[in-house]
Structure formats: C-alpha cells, structure tokens
Amino acid sequence: MPGSYSAISPKSVNSPKRGQIGLFAAMSIGIGGMVGAGIFSILGVVAQASGTAMWLSFIIGGVVALFSTYSYAKLGQRYPSAGGAVEFLVQGFGDGVLSGGINIYMWVGYIIALALYAHGFAGYFKTFFPQYSSLAFGKAVAAGIVALFTAINFIGAGMVGRSETVIVAIKLTILLLFSVAGLFFIHPTYLSPSDWPELSGIMFGAGVLFIGYEGFGLITNAAEDMDNPRKLLPRALYLSVFSVILIYILVSIAVLGNLHIQEIVVAKDYALAEAAKPFLGDLGFRLIAIGALFSTASAINATLFGAANVGYMLAKDGELPTVFSRIIWQGGTGGLVITAIMVLLFVLFFDLSGVAMMGSGAFLLVYAAVGVAHVRIISETGANKTLVYLSIIACFSMAVILGYYIYQNSMPAFITMFALIPLCFGLEWAYRAVYGRTIKLRSKQ
C-alpha cells in the first residue's frame, strides 16, 4: 500500500479499464511500494542489529519475501481482485471475525508504515537545521508533515497516482547512482567477515528490515486491471522482488563500505546521506538528503491518500463503519482523519526504531496468515503445498525472532505490537455484533 495508490476521488471513483496495467506498470507498483521511504529510514536501525553483515540480512529478508511472493502469485492468479490480501483472507477463512480482524491489523500495519515515513522525513529534515537536534523538534517535524499532507488530501491530491511512475524512476536513479559510485570507493576492511555479529544478530536485522519488502503485495491489488493476470501477475511479482533484493544488496554494501559501522549507528536517522559524504562530499550528502525528503514526503502523501480512499470504498461496501466514508470537507473523508490521528499517535509515542520493528512484525504476521488462508483453498489455486508451508514457516519464524529482538530492545513497542492483535479482533467482533457487518468479495471467479 505505501506509496503506490492510484489517485481516486471519494466523490467520483474511476477504476482503470481492464488491460490498462502492463508489466512495467505492475513492476513500478511493486518496486515503488518496496523501495519507498523505508530504505532511507531503516538502514541505521538494521545496522544496530546485524552490523557489517547487513547485506546478508537483506538477502535473508528477500528470501522470506520470495516464499510469500509465490503464495501471492498463485492466489492472485486464481482470485484477481482489487482487494488483494483482503480478498485472499476472506476466500481462505470465510467472512468472519478471523478474516476481518486480520484485515484491521493489516490496516494498522500501514499506519505504522506511515509513522516510519514521517520519522524518516524528520531525520533527514533535521540535517538541514543542525542547530535543532532535539527529540522534540524531530517529533514536531514528523507530526507536522503528517498534518500538512492530511490538509493537502482534504483539498485534493490528483497528481499522486499519475506521478507514481516518475517518483519510482527518481528514487531508483538516486539509489543506483549512489550504489554504483559508492562501490568504487569502498574500504574492504569495513566489509571484513571478522567483524560480523553472531547469526542471531543477522537474523534480527532480517526481521527488522522486512518492512522494506512488504510492498510486493500491492501488485496483486492491480490484478483485476491486468489483461492476462495469470501470465502477467507472477512475472511482475518475481521481477520486482528480485530487482529490489539486488538494489538493497548494492545499497547496503555501498553504505557499509564507505562508513564504519559505528558511524552508521550514530547517523541512523540519515545513514544513507552520511554514507555519500566520503566519496561525494557535502554535495552528495545534500543530494541524498533531498532525495530522501522527496521520497518520504511522496510516500506519506500517497499512502494517506490511498488509505483514506480504500477506507471510503470499504465503508461504501459495508465493510467499515460509515464514518470512514463520510465526506467532511472538499474531498476529505472521516477515514482520512482517523488514519491521520492514528499515525500521529505512533509518531509521538514511538521512535524510528520502534515503528520500524513494529511495522515489520505486523506484516510478517499478516503474510503468515495469508499463507495459512492459502492452505485452506490450495486445491483451488493449484499451488505447491510444500512451498506454501515454507512461506508460513519462514514468516512466522521471522516474526518470532523479531518479537524476541523487540522484547530485548523496546518493551513499549513489544507490548503495543502484540496488544494490537486482540484489540483488532475485539473491534471486529464488536462491529459485527452491533452492525451485522459482512464482506463483499470482489474477485471474478
């Protein structure tokens, strides 16, 4: 969902015509969702866990994502729908509290991702004002950027969706130029295996960074608008995930090769820009920082806009309370206000590390749940049962590993992440009990 929504007005929803989404556009959706603001924000947090073996953590995280990619590809081929994971969960578990509760938890995961982007924006913004380095200033900037784009979304943000391909191209250009240039100046000693942490540290890092891979699932939301989803969807999924794994490896090696691990940890809020200094100087630092601001801002804008409009559509279908679809002013809906308030709470009460860990944990649990739902309907998809089980085991195991790491490093984040699970199911149960909520399937079977 992050950074990859089509611009849809709550007052006039216009769906793309079938066949409008081709391979390149589908890959742009997936790559844009994965290589979004997260990569600019999480490097320093990952480095704290996996140290100089950070690139190995990116590979492990990519392998876990690939297992889920297989499951999503098979599900998307059988149930091509704009609902994506929402559709898969309902198909597998049926219309009940289980599927509804998981879907609410997934929405919370996107809210946490928004908080991560806001923290990332604040970290790079503060580099332009070194005299204001306090935590309070950073929180104010993060909250301010969320409030700003909430206001913009009330007025209208029609260019968000139309400019997504351009945004993806700019982000990839920045990262590839940084990576290629950085490889010519690396210090081999910085990459020495002798400085690698224990295996547990590498696995902890892989868990923390998973939020940088979660966006591949967005491609399945476009399946309904593909001319031949059975053929195009798997290609787009696999090509986008493999491309992102390669990009992440290059970026992490360039960062590790140009900055000592302690420098990365110190500059964790803006590690990518700091890593450009040794070979591009202050100009390189500023260029990467500006690119990060652009990326994080566009991700916040697009995700707020998309989340509000998805909430609008779900409410109109009877899947969320009517407050989500209520037009408050201009194009702004109640869903936009609720989403923004939730994001502000996470911004104010958690730091960058906390939201990154919670976001990764939430999506690992959701992807494991999608895998379990897939097993229940595997005869319909024709998928390889062993590979689907491996996706469940990989995601759940990584969630447990990450949960232990969060428990050790941030008890508030640990309590919040797991307390949200019964809360989401409780809300779903209460809503169904009061309003008799049902979910309308969207796939064309």
JONORFEN-V458928 format. One record per residue. N is the residue number from 1. SS is DSSP state (H for helix, E for strand, L for the rest). NEAR is the number of other ideal C-beta (glycine too) atoms within 8 Angstrom. D_FIRST is the distance of its C-alpha to the first C-alpha in Angstrom with 1 decimal. Layout:
N|SS|NEAR|D_FIRST ; N|SS|NEAR|D_FIRST
This chain:
1|L|12|0.0 ; 2|L|15|3.8 ; 3|L|14|6.4 ; 4|L|15|6.0 ; 5|L|16|6.8 ; 6|L|7|10.3 ; 7|L|11|12.7 ; 8|L|11|14.0 ; 9|E|11|16.9 ; 10|L|11|17.4 ; 11|L|5|21.0 ; 12|E|4|20.6 ; 13|L|8|17.8 ; 14|L|6|18.3 ; 15|L|6|16.6 ; 16|L|8|17.1 ; 17|L|6|20.2 ; 18|L|8|20.3 ; 19|L|7|20.8 ; 20|L|8|19.1 ; 21|E|11|16.5 ; 22|L|9|18.5 ; 23|H|9|18.3 ; 24|H|6|17.7 ; 25|H|11|15.0 ; 26|H|16|13.2 ; 27|H|13|13.8 ; 28|H|12|12.6 ; 29|H|16|9.1 ; 30|H|18|9.3 ; 31|H|13|11.4 ; 32|H|15|9.6 ; 33|H|15|6.5 ; 34|H|15|9.4 ; 35|L|13|12.1 ; 36|L|15|10.6 ; 37|L|17|12.4 ; 38|H|16|12.7 ; 39|H|13|15.5 ; 40|H|12|17.4 ; 41|H|16|17.3 ; 42|H|13|17.8 ; 43|H|16|20.8 ; 44|H|14|23.4 ; 45|H|15|22.1 ; 46|H|14|22.2 ; 47|H|16|25.6 ; 48|H|8|27.0 ; 49|H|13|26.5 ; 50|H|14|27.1 ; 51|E|12|29.3 ; 52|L|11|30.5 ; 53|L|13|29.0 ; 54|H|15|25.4 ; 55|H|11|25.0 ; 56|H|10|26.0 ; 57|H|17|23.3 ; 58|H|16|20.7 ; 59|H|10|22.4 ; 60|H|11|22.5 ; 61|H|15|18.8 ; 62|H|13|18.3 ; 63|H|9|20.7 ; 64|H|15|19.0 ; 65|H|14|15.7 ; 66|H|10|17.9 ; 67|H|13|19.4 ; 68|H|16|16.2 ; 69|H|12|15.4 ; 70|H|13|18.7 ; 71|H|15|18.0 ; 72|H|16|14.7 ; 73|H|12|16.8 ; 74|H|13|19.6 ; 75|H|15|17.7 ; 76|H|15|15.8 ; 77|H|12|19.3 ; 78|H|10|20.9 ; 79|L|10|18.4 ; 80|L|12|16.7 ; 81|L|14|14.6 ; 82|L|10|11.8 ; 83|L|11|11.3 ; 84|L|13|10.3 ; 85|H|13|10.8 ; 86|H|10|12.1 ; 87|H|13|14.7 ; 88|H|15|15.6 ; 89|H|14|16.4 ; 90|H|13|18.5 ; 91|H|12|20.2 ; 92|H|14|21.2 ; 93|H|10|22.1 ; 94|L|7|23.0 ; 95|L|7|22.4 ; 96|L|7|23.3 ; 97|H|9|22.7 ; 98|H|9|21.4 ; 99|H|15|18.4 ; 100|H|14|17.8 ; 101|H|14|18.1 ; 102|H|13|15.6 ; 103|H|11|13.0 ; 104|H|12|13.9 ; 105|H|14|13.8 ; 106|H|13|10.2 ; 107|H|10|9.5 ; 108|H|12|11.8 ; 109|H|13|10.0 ; 110|H|12|7.1 ; 111|H|13|10.3 ; 112|H|13|11.9 ; 113|H|15|9.5 ; 114|H|17|10.2 ; 115|H|15|13.8 ; 116|H|17|13.7 ; 117|H|17|12.9 ; 118|H|16|15.6 ; 119|H|16|18.0 ; 120|H|16|17.5 ; 121|H|17|18.3 ; 122|H|14|21.3 ; 123|H|13|22.6 ; 124|H|15|22.9 ; 125|H|11|24.1 ; 126|H|15|26.9 ; 127|H|11|28.2 ; 128|H|6|29.5 ; 129|L|8|31.3 ; 130|L|7|32.9 ; 131|L|4|35.3 ; 132|L|7|32.5 ; 133|L|6|31.3 ; 134|L|6|31.3 ; 135|H|5|28.6 ; 136|H|6|29.0 ; 137|H|11|28.4 ; 138|H|13|25.1 ; 139|H|11|23.9 ; 140|H|8|25.1 ; 141|H|12|23.3 ; 142|H|14|19.9 ; 143|H|12|20.6 ; 144|H|8|21.9 ; 145|H|15|18.9 ; 146|H|16|16.7 ; 147|H|10|19.6 ; 148|H|8|20.0 ; 149|H|13|16.6 ; 150|H|13|16.8 ; 151|H|8|20.2 ; 152|H|10|19.0 ; 153|H|15|16.4 ; 154|H|12|19.5 ; 155|H|8|21.4 ; 156|L|9|18.8 ; 157|L|11|16.4 ; 158|L|8|16.9 ; 159|H|7|16.8 ; 160|H|14|13.2 ; 161|H|11|12.1 ; 162|H|7|15.6 ; 163|L|9|15.7 ; 164|H|16|12.5 ; 165|H|8|14.8 ; 166|H|7|17.3 ; 167|H|13|15.1 ; 168|H|12|14.1 ; 169|H|8|17.9 ; 170|H|10|19.0 ; 171|H|13|17.0 ; 172|H|11|18.2 ; 173|H|8|21.7 ; 174|H|12|21.9 ; 175|H|13|21.0 ; 176|H|10|23.3 ; 177|H|8|26.1 ; 178|H|15|26.0 ; 179|H|13|26.0 ; 180|H|9|28.8 ; 181|H|11|30.9 ; 182|H|16|30.5 ; 183|H|11|31.8 ; 184|L|7|35.1 ; 185|L|9|35.7 ; 186|L|13|34.7 ; 187|L|7|37.2 ; 188|H|7|37.6 ; 189|H|5|38.9 ; 190|H|13|35.5 ; 191|H|11|34.1 ; 192|L|8|37.0 ; 193|H|6|36.3 ; 194|H|4|39.0 ; 195|H|7|36.6 ; 196|E|9|33.9 ; 197|L|10|33.2 ; 198|L|5|33.8 ; 199|H|5|31.5 ; 200|H|8|30.1 ; 201|H|12|28.8 ; 202|H|15|27.1 ; 203|H|12|25.4 ; 204|H|13|24.4 ; 205|H|16|22.8 ; 206|H|16|20.9 ; 207|H|17|19.5 ; 208|H|17|18.6 ; 209|H|15|16.7 ; 210|H|16|14.6 ; 211|H|14|11.6 ; 212|H|14|12.1 ; 213|L|14|11.5 ; 214|H|16|8.8 ; 215|H|14|6.4 ; 216|H|17|9.0 ; 217|H|13|8.0 ; 218|H|13|5.8 ; 219|H|17|9.3 ; 220|H|15|10.7 ; 221|H|11|9.0 ; 222|H|13|11.3 ; 223|H|15|14.2 ; 224|H|12|16.0 ; 225|H|12|16.4 ; 226|E|15|17.9 ; 227|L|7|21.6 ; 228|L|6|22.2 ; 229|H|12|19.1 ; 230|H|6|21.6 ; 231|H|7|22.5 ; 232|H|14|19.6 ; 233|H|17|16.7 ; 234|H|9|18.3 ; 235|H|9|19.4 ; 236|H|14|16.0 ; 237|H|16|14.6 ; 238|H|11|17.7 ; 239|H|10|18.3 ; 240|H|15|14.9 ; 241|H|16|15.3 ; 242|H|8|19.0 ; 243|H|10|18.5 ; 244|H|16|16.2 ; 245|H|12|18.8 ; 246|H|8|21.5 ; 247|H|13|20.0 ; 248|H|13|19.5 ; 249|H|11|23.1 ; 250|H|13|24.5 ; 251|H|14|23.0 ; 252|H|12|24.0 ; 253|H|14|27.5 ; 254|H|15|27.9 ; 255|H|15|27.1 ; 256|H|16|29.4 ; 257|H|13|32.1 ; 258|H|14|32.5 ; 259|L|13|32.1 ; 260|L|6|33.9 ; 261|H|12|31.7 ; 262|H|6|33.2 ; 263|H|9|32.3 ; 264|H|17|28.6 ; 265|H|10|28.6 ; 266|H|6|30.4 ; 267|L|12|28.0 ; 268|H|14|24.9 ; 269|H|14|23.1 ; 270|H|14|23.7 ; 271|H|14|24.7 ; 272|H|14|23.5 ; 273|H|16|25.6 ; 274|H|12|28.5 ; 275|H|14|28.6 ; 276|H|15|29.2 ; 277|H|11|32.3 ; 278|H|8|34.8 ; 279|H|11|34.6 ; 280|H|10|33.3 ; 281|H|7|34.8 ; 282|H|6|33.7 ; 283|H|7|32.6 ; 284|H|13|30.1 ; 285|H|14|28.9 ; 286|H|9|28.4 ; 287|H|11|26.6 ; 288|H|13|24.1 ; 289|H|13|23.7 ; 290|H|8|23.2 ; 291|H|12|20.6 ; 292|H|16|18.8 ; 293|H|11|19.2 ; 294|H|10|17.8 ; 295|H|14|14.8 ; 296|H|17|14.0 ; 297|H|11|14.9 ; 298|H|13|12.8 ; 299|H|13|9.7 ; 300|H|16|10.9 ; 301|H|13|11.9 ; 302|H|15|8.9 ; 303|H|16|6.6 ; 304|H|17|9.8 ; 305|H|13|10.5 ; 306|H|14|7.6 ; 307|H|17|7.8 ; 308|H|15|11.5 ; 309|H|15|11.7 ; 310|H|11|10.0 ; 311|H|17|12.4 ; 312|H|13|15.0 ; 313|H|10|14.8 ; 314|H|10|14.9 ; 315|H|15|17.8 ; 316|H|7|19.6 ; 317|L|8|19.5 ; 318|L|7|21.0 ; 319|L|9|18.2 ; 320|L|8|17.9 ; 321|L|7|20.7 ; 322|H|6|21.9 ; 323|H|9|21.3 ; 324|H|14|17.6 ; 325|L|14|18.8 ; 326|L|8|21.9 ; 327|E|9|22.2 ; 328|E|9|23.5 ; 329|E|5|24.4 ; 330|L|6|23.6 ; 331|L|11|20.0 ; 332|E|12|19.0 ; 333|E|16|18.3 ; 334|H|10|19.0 ; 335|H|17|15.4 ; 336|H|16|14.8 ; 337|H|11|17.8 ; 338|H|11|17.0 ; 339|H|14|13.5 ; 340|H|12|15.4 ; 341|H|8|18.3 ; 342|H|10|16.5 ; 343|H|14|14.9 ; 344|H|11|18.5 ; 345|H|8|20.0 ; 346|H|13|18.0 ; 347|H|15|18.9 ; 348|H|8|22.5 ; 349|H|6|23.2 ; 350|L|12|21.6 ; 351|L|6|21.9 ; 352|H|14|19.7 ; 353|H|12|20.8 ; 354|H|11|20.2 ; 355|H|16|16.6 ; 356|H|15|15.9 ; 357|H|18|17.8 ; 358|H|14|16.5 ; 359|H|15|12.8 ; 360|H|15|13.9 ; 361|H|14|16.2 ; 362|H|15|13.9 ; 363|H|13|11.6 ; 364|H|16|14.9 ; 365|H|13|16.3 ; 366|H|13|13.6 ; 367|H|13|13.9 ; 368|H|13|17.6 ; 369|H|10|17.6 ; 370|H|16|15.9 ; 371|H|15|18.8 ; 372|H|10|21.3 ; 373|H|14|20.3 ; 374|H|16|20.6 ; 375|H|12|24.2 ; 376|H|8|25.2 ; 377|L|11|24.6 ; 378|H|11|25.3 ; 379|H|5|28.3 ; 380|H|7|26.1 ; 381|H|11|23.9 ; 382|L|7|26.8 ; 383|L|12|24.9 ; 384|L|6|26.9 ; 385|H|8|27.3 ; 386|H|6|28.0 ; 387|H|11|24.8 ; 388|H|16|22.8 ; 389|H|10|24.9 ; 390|H|9|24.4 ; 391|H|15|20.6 ; 392|H|12|21.2 ; 393|H|8|23.9 ; 394|H|12|22.0 ; 395|H|16|18.9 ; 396|H|11|21.3 ; 397|H|8|23.8 ; 398|H|15|21.4 ; 399|H|13|20.2 ; 400|H|8|24.0 ; 401|H|13|24.8 ; 402|H|16|22.1 ; 403|H|12|23.3 ; 404|H|8|26.8 ; 405|H|13|25.8 ; 406|H|14|24.2 ; 407|H|8|27.3 ; 408|H|5|29.5 ; 409|H|7|27.7 ; 410|L|9|26.1 ; 411|H|6|27.5 ; 412|H|9|25.7 ; 413|H|14|22.2 ; 414|H|11|23.6 ; 415|H|8|24.9 ; 416|H|10|21.9 ; 417|H|13|19.4 ; 418|H|8|21.8 ; 419|H|8|23.1 ; 420|H|11|19.7 ; 421|H|10|20.0 ; 422|H|7|23.2 ; 423|H|8|22.1 ; 424|H|13|19.1 ; 425|H|12|21.5 ; 426|H|8|24.2 ; 427|H|10|22.2 ; 428|H|13|21.3 ; 429|H|10|25.0 ; 430|H|8|26.3 ; 431|H|11|24.2 ; 432|H|11|25.4 ; 433|H|6|28.9 ; 434|H|6|29.2 ; 435|H|7|27.4 ; 436|L|5|27.5 ; 437|L|10|23.8 ; 438|L|7|23.0 ; 439|L|11|19.9 ; 440|L|7|20.3 ; 441|L|9|19.2 ; 442|L|8|17.8 ; 443|L|11|18.7 ; 444|L|5|21.8 ; 445|L|3|24.0
